[in-house]
Amino acid sequence: MSLFGNILQKLGFSKPDEKAASGAGPQTPPKAAPPRPADPLRAASRGEPDRSAKPQPISEVDVVSKLEGLAAANPQELNWKVSIVDLLKLLDLDSSYEARKELAVELGCPADKMEDSAVMNTWLHRTVMRKLAYNGGNIPKELLD
């Protein structure tokens, strides 16, 4: 599993989005065909599902609550809201420079940002937060900017 996939799994996302983890960036989902009107009684008599029902939205993962809960239970004071190292530690994932560099490569960090670990870490934290939001996490706006 990818490093970003591990982050998704630790936070309780049901299915990691491999496209998001590949660094391809947010993509717009394909447009669904417009629903066609159906007669529910006629469809039921033929054993077809009722297509007139509205689709259920994808469930949202409450990332902030999960991370705050983990932080409260952790003996270390970890500032996961700004530090990728602390975020990875809180999720009990490898936070070494090598692991962060691997995650940065996985998420498509520009080469010039990888030359300076502080710049890479800032980019990495922001990108992880954005990708969590893209995958259904409720990330506050201030953590996405």
Sequence and secondary structure as in RCSB ss.txt:
>XXXX:A:sequence
MSLFGNILQKLGFSKPDEKAASGAGPQTPPKAAPPRPADPLRAASRGEPDRSAKPQPISEVDVVSKLEGLAAANP
QELNWKVSIVDLLKLLDLDSSYEARKELAVELGCPADKMEDSAVMNTWLHRTVMRKLAYNGGNIPKELLD
>XXXX:A:secstr
  HHHHHHHHTT SS  HHHHTT                HHHHHHTT   TTS       B HHHHHHHHHHH S
S   TTT HHHHHHHTT   SHHHHHHHHHHTT  HHHHTSHHHHHHHHHHHHHHHHHHTTB   GGGT 
